Amino acid sequence: MLWLLLSVLSSAVALYVLNSAHTPSNNGRPLPHPSDTLPLLGNAIRFLQPRHQLFTWFLTQQRQFSGQTYAISVPSLPPGVVISSPENLEFVLRNESLVTKGDFFRTRAWDLFGHGIINATGPLWKAQRKAGLRFFSGETLDVMVEEVLPEFWTDIVEKRLDEASATDYKEWTTVDLQHVFHDLTTAIMGQMAYDIPALNSSHPFSRAFDFASGWTATRFQNPLYTFTELFNGGKFRKAVAEVKHFGLQIVARAKRRRGNRAFESLVEGNDAPQFNTLIDSLIEAIDNPTIVADSAMNFLSAGRDTTAESLTWTTYALLRHQPVLWRLRQEITTAFPIGTQNLTLASLQPSTIPYILATFYESLRLYPPVPLEIQQCEADCTLPDGTFLPKSSVIVFCIWALNRSVDLWVEDAEQFRPERWLDDDGKFAGRSAWDFPVFNGGPRACLGRKMAEVLGCWVLVRLVEDWDVEEVRDGHGDRVSAISLTLPMKGGLPVRVRRRATAATAAEM
């Protein structure tokens, strides 16, 4: 082991010297480093700590540097910078061809995401994005709100909550609300995007993907992952194989369905059938089944994980801020005077439920579903603040810290206050992608933004109106994120529930 340690240290020294000769700068001057940067090791130790502590560190640096770009370094990795100004963010997000995910991200995420839209560039990325745009349309949202959501809400959420609900003759039973939300969003994406019934978070694919996502996240904190995985990567490789197998099954199943329907139409003399699911759009746009499978897994993971986790953190925030919960119920009573049993897309617009949408956005601000972004320069470039970045430089922006910036969100930036999203007339007032990059921006702006908004508000309306929910703290202080590429709540969100009197009456009718 001594020879290995000496080899790693000598390689780190050589790379440190090499990188020092061609590093990011501003007007020819070296960029500042965090005060705890170590000789040779740079910031490596910081990146080995638990992610919630890492987010706190990013927030501390952001306040120390007041939005100024600063340098970070880790032995064996390209030179890196952390940005936080809206001007720099706009430059990075708009210039898709100049600043991309890069090899730094792609090599670590390739096993899991492959050729999918998260990793793809050029024509392949455009083909997947076009297929996604077709799926995330107004027609899809109508079907989700009026047909799919009511069915799955009854079969999944209400069933689980009723089983756990306290009544006059039954004691409280704890239920993990994060698990319930994951079941809901997984079923919705499985049904609507891939025509797969009964998909849930306990499916072998879901468990394998969750494990692989957490493992992939650790690669960004372990510069020696290619070596260590020779010894401990067996379970990860097995999980990835399960995910890939499921993706190919989805493609094969969709192709059989398409072939059967086309044959039936031909025999019956009908017009060619129309296919409207996401997997159909991907098959029509891309010839290679492996690439279609990778893309399907990318969209499925993004659609189910981020929305479920956002709902979990929103509920958590409401349970910790009862006045917000009370105001939500007041708006629901005003917006839906005849009840919430038949919600429509038209009734879930910002003009109708501004405070509910503001609450959802405030939760997204404090608990962004993708808390950390890493990009890389494809060529030498200069940021708007004058920072010169040589080719292959890594660009990091911590959305968790950005959304707590006192420069953008005033002194109470760390407080949960939905009112900040309302104007003087009480109308919802959004922010630019450069101030609020939760849904990304520029060419890679999130395709599912509207679906996430509508689904989030629909669930909040029904949950808040129909149920009293109590968090089971079990000695917990503030809850933190588990290790993942997104933001799952560590340990889930255990709660006790009881049907509210008005909801119980409506359910009996």
Solvent accessible surface area in square Angstrom, and as a share of the most:
residue,aa,sasa,rsa
1,M,173,0.77
2,L,124,0.62
3,W,183,0.64
4,L,34,0.17
5,L,99,0.49
6,L,102,0.51
7,S,52,0.33
8,V,49,0.28
9,L,84,0.42
10,S,67,0.43
11,S,57,0.37
12,A,13,0.10
13,V,60,0.34
14,A,62,0.48
15,L,61,0.30
16,Y,95,0.36
17,V,94,0.54
18,L,121,0.60
19,N,38,0.19
20,S,62,0.40
21,A,88,0.68
22,H,103,0.46
23,T,51,0.29
24,P,7,0.04
25,S,21,0.13
26,N,33,0.17
27,N,114,0.59
28,G,70,0.67
29,R,153,0.56
30,P,114,0.72
31,L,9,0.05
32,P,47,0.29
33,H,84,0.38
34,P,3,0.02
35,S,101,0.65
36,D,47,0.24
37,T,38,0.22
38,L,75,0.37
39,P,112,0.71
40,L,77,0.38
41,L,76,0.38
42,G,3,0.03
43,N,2,0.01
44,A,14,0.11
45,I,97,0.49
46,R,89,0.32
47,F,25,0.10
48,L,111,0.55
49,Q,29,0.13
50,P,69,0.43
51,R,25,0.09
52,H,59,0.26
53,Q,84,0.37
54,L,5,0.03
55,F,2,0.01
56,T,79,0.46
57,W,12,0.04
58,F,2,0.01
59,L,15,0.07
60,T,74,0.43
61,Q,8,0.04
62,Q,17,0.07
63,R,98,0.36
64,Q,94,0.42
65,F,20,0.08
66,S,83,0.54
67,G,22,0.21
68,Q,99,0.44
69,T,2,0.01
70,Y,5,0.02
71,A,8,0.07
72,I,14,0.07
73,S,31,0.20
74,V,21,0.12
75,P,23,0.15
76,S,52,0.33
77,L,27,0.14
78,P,41,0.26
79,P,21,0.13
80,G,5,0.05
81,V,0,0.00
82,V,8,0.05
83,I,1,0.00
84,S,16,0.10
85,S,24,0.15
86,P,34,0.21
87,E,104,0.47
88,N,1,0.00
89,L,2,0.01
90,E,55,0.25
91,F,45,0.19
92,V,3,0.02
93,L,10,0.05
94,R,132,0.48
95,N,50,0.26
96,E,33,0.15
97,S,101,0.65
98,L,45,0.22
99,V,3,0.02
100,T,11,0.07
101,K,27,0.11
102,G,1,0.01
103,D,93,0.48
104,F,17,0.07
105,F,21,0.09
106,R,45,0.17
107,T,74,0.43
108,R,22,0.08
109,A,0,0.00
110,W,105,0.37
111,D,56,0.29
112,L,3,0.02
113,F,10,0.04
114,G,3,0.02
115,H,66,0.29
116,G,0,0.00
117,I,24,0.12
118,I,44,0.22
119,N,3,0.01
120,A,6,0.05
121,T,59,0.34
122,G,33,0.32
123,P,118,0.74
124,L,48,0.24
125,W,18,0.06
126,K,128,0.54
127,A,25,0.20
128,Q,0,0.00
129,R,46,0.17
130,K,150,0.63
131,A,4,0.03
132,G,0,0.00
133,L,104,0.52
134,R,108,0.39
135,F,4,0.02
136,F,39,0.16
137,S,40,0.26
138,G,43,0.41
139,E,122,0.55
140,T,16,0.10
141,L,10,0.05
142,D,59,0.30
143,V,54,0.31
144,M,0,0.00
145,V,0,0.00
146,E,92,0.41
147,E,112,0.50
148,V,16,0.09
149,L,0,0.00
150,P,43,0.27
151,E,100,0.45
152,F,23,0.09
153,W,1,0.00
154,T,74,0.43
155,D,77,0.40
156,I,30,0.15
157,V,0,0.00
158,E,22,0.10
159,K,118,0.50
160,R,65,0.24
161,L,0,0.00
162,D,62,0.32
163,E,103,0.46
164,A,5,0.04
165,S,5,0.03
166,A,5,0.04
167,T,53,0.31
168,D,153,0.79
169,Y,193,0.73
170,K,70,0.30
171,E,143,0.64
172,W,89,0.31
173,T,66,0.38
174,T,71,0.41
175,V,12,0.07
176,D,48,0.25
177,L,0,0.00
178,Q,17,0.08
179,H,65,0.29
180,V,0,0.00
181,F,0,0.00
182,H,21,0.10
183,D,12,0.06
184,L,0,0.00
185,T,1,0.01
186,T,0,0.00
187,A,5,0.04
188,I,2,0.01
189,M,6,0.03
190,G,0,0.00
191,Q,61,0.27
192,M,21,0.09
193,A,0,0.00
194,Y,3,0.01
195,D,40,0.21
196,I,22,0.11
197,P,80,0.50
198,A,90,0.70
199,L,3,0.01
200,N,58,0.30
201,S,13,0.08
202,S,53,0.34
203,H,56,0.25
204,P,66,0.42
205,F,0,0.00
206,S,0,0.00
207,R,140,0.51
208,A,12,0.09
209,F,4,0.02
210,D,69,0.36
211,F,63,0.26
212,A,0,0.00
213,S,8,0.05
214,G,11,0.10
215,W,49,0.17
216,T,1,0.00
217,A,13,0.10
218,T,48,0.28
219,R,13,0.05
220,F,32,0.13
221,Q,34,0.15
222,N,44,0.22
223,P,47,0.29
224,L,74,0.37
225,Y,21,0.08
226,T,94,0.54
227,F,77,0.32
228,T,42,0.24
229,E,17,0.07
230,L,128,0.64
231,F,157,0.65
232,N,86,0.44
233,G,0,0.00
234,G,41,0.39
235,K,136,0.58
236,F,2,0.01
237,R,125,0.46
238,K,156,0.66
239,A,9,0.07
240,V,17,0.10
241,A,59,0.46
242,E,61,0.27
243,V,1,0.00
244,K,56,0.24
245,H,102,0.46
246,F,14,0.06
247,G,0,0.00
248,L,80,0.40
249,Q,93,0.41
250,I,4,0.02
251,V,3,0.02
252,A,43,0.34
253,R,89,0.32
254,A,3,0.02
255,K,86,0.37
256,R,148,0.54
257,R,41,0.15
258,R,47,0.17
259,G,41,0.40
260,N,92,0.47
261,R,97,0.36
262,A,48,0.37
263,F,135,0.56
264,E,92,0.41
265,S,15,0.10
266,L,142,0.71
267,V,101,0.58
268,E,117,0.53
269,G,66,0.64
270,N,87,0.45
271,D,130,0.67
272,A,78,0.61
273,P,27,0.17
274,Q,132,0.59
275,F,18,0.08
276,N,99,0.51
277,T,23,0.14
278,L,0,0.00
279,I,0,0.00
280,D,0,0.00
281,S,5,0.03
282,L,0,0.00
283,I,25,0.13
284,E,87,0.39
285,A,48,0.37
286,I,15,0.07
287,D,142,0.73
288,N,68,0.35
289,P,60,0.38
290,T,70,0.41
291,I,28,0.14
292,V,2,0.01
293,A,4,0.03
294,D,8,0.04
295,S,0,0.00
296,A,0,0.00
297,M,3,0.01
298,N,1,0.01
299,F,14,0.06
300,L,0,0.00
301,S,8,0.05
302,A,48,0.37
303,G,20,0.20
304,R,0,0.00
305,D,10,0.05
306,T,30,0.17
307,T,11,0.06
308,A,0,0.00
309,E,4,0.02
310,S,4,0.03
311,L,1,0.00
312,T,0,0.00
313,W,2,0.01
314,T,0,0.00
315,T,3,0.02
316,Y,8,0.03
317,A,2,0.01
318,L,4,0.02
319,L,21,0.10
320,R,54,0.20
321,H,63,0.28
322,Q,68,0.30
323,P,89,0.56
324,V,13,0.08
325,L,17,0.08
326,W,148,0.52
327,R,95,0.34
328,L,1,0.00
329,R,39,0.14
330,Q,123,0.55
331,E,29,0.13
332,I,1,0.01
333,T,92,0.53
334,T,109,0.63
335,A,26,0.20
336,F,20,0.08
337,P,108,0.68
338,I,175,0.89
339,G,35,0.34
340,T,4,0.02
341,Q,92,0.41
342,N,135,0.69
343,L,11,0.05
344,T,52,0.30
345,L,29,0.14
346,A,78,0.61
347,S,26,0.17
348,L,7,0.03
349,Q,50,0.22
350,P,46,0.29
351,S,105,0.68
352,T,47,0.27
353,I,1,0.01
354,P,22,0.14
355,Y,4,0.02
356,I,1,0.00
357,L,7,0.04
358,A,0,0.00
359,T,0,0.00
360,F,2,0.01
361,Y,2,0.01
362,E,0,0.00
363,S,1,0.01
364,L,4,0.02
365,R,0,0.00
366,L,6,0.03
367,Y,34,0.13
368,P,0,0.00
369,P,13,0.08
370,V,49,0.28
371,P,1,0.01
372,L,44,0.22
373,E,18,0.08
374,I,20,0.10
375,Q,14,0.06
376,Q,12,0.05
377,C,3,0.02
378,E,71,0.32
379,A,43,0.33
380,D,76,0.40
381,C,11,0.07
382,T,74,0.43
383,L,4,0.02
384,P,76,0.48
385,D,62,0.32
386,G,25,0.24
387,T,0,0.00
388,F,65,0.27
389,L,0,0.00
390,P,1,0.01
391,K,128,0.54
392,S,48,0.31
393,S,0,0.00
394,V,10,0.05
395,I,0,0.00
396,V,7,0.04
397,F,2,0.01
398,C,3,0.02
399,I,3,0.02
400,W,39,0.14
401,A,3,0.02
402,L,3,0.02
403,N,0,0.00
404,R,18,0.07
405,S,11,0.07
406,V,50,0.29
407,D,109,0.57
408,L,38,0.19
409,W,6,0.02
410,V,90,0.51
411,E,150,0.67
412,D,39,0.20
413,A,0,0.00
414,E,83,0.37
415,Q,107,0.48
416,F,17,0.07
417,R,87,0.32
418,P,0,0.00
419,E,62,0.28
420,R,38,0.14
421,W,1,0.00
422,L,27,0.14
423,D,62,0.32
424,D,154,0.80
425,D,117,0.60
426,G,30,0.28
427,K,131,0.55
428,F,44,0.18
429,A,42,0.33
430,G,47,0.46
431,R,82,0.30
432,S,50,0.32
433,A,24,0.19
434,W,40,0.14
435,D,29,0.15
436,F,6,0.02
437,P,3,0.02
438,V,16,0.09
439,F,19,0.08
440,N,36,0.18
441,G,2,0.02
442,G,29,0.28
443,P,50,0.31
444,R,42,0.15
445,A,35,0.27
446,C,60,0.36
447,L,29,0.14
448,G,13,0.13
449,R,84,0.31
450,K,77,0.33
451,M,15,0.07
452,A,18,0.14
453,E,20,0.09
454,V,2,0.01
455,L,7,0.03
456,G,0,0.00
457,C,2,0.01
458,W,3,0.01
459,V,0,0.00
460,L,1,0.01
461,V,0,0.00
462,R,13,0.05
463,L,4,0.02
464,V,4,0.03
465,E,36,0.16
466,D,4,0.02
467,W,1,0.00
468,D,59,0.30
469,V,26,0.15
470,E,82,0.37
471,E,18,0.08
472,V,10,0.06
473,R,115,0.42
474,D,117,0.61
475,G,83,0.80
476,H,89,0.40
477,G,49,0.47
478,D,116,0.60
479,R,14,0.05
480,V,42,0.24
481,S,9,0.06
482,A,29,0.23
483,I,92,0.47
484,S,9,0.06
485,L,36,0.18
486,T,20,0.12
487,L,0,0.00
488,P,22,0.14
489,M,3,0.01
490,K,119,0.50
491,G,71,0.68
492,G,4,0.04
493,L,0,0.00
494,P,24,0.15
495,V,0,0.00
496,R,74,0.27
497,V,0,0.00
498,R,92,0.34
499,R,46,0.17
500,R,61,0.22
501,A,83,0.64
502,T,89,0.52
503,A,5,0.04
504,A,33,0.25
505,T,79,0.46
506,A,38,0.29
507,A,63,0.49
508,E,147,0.66
509,M,189,0.84
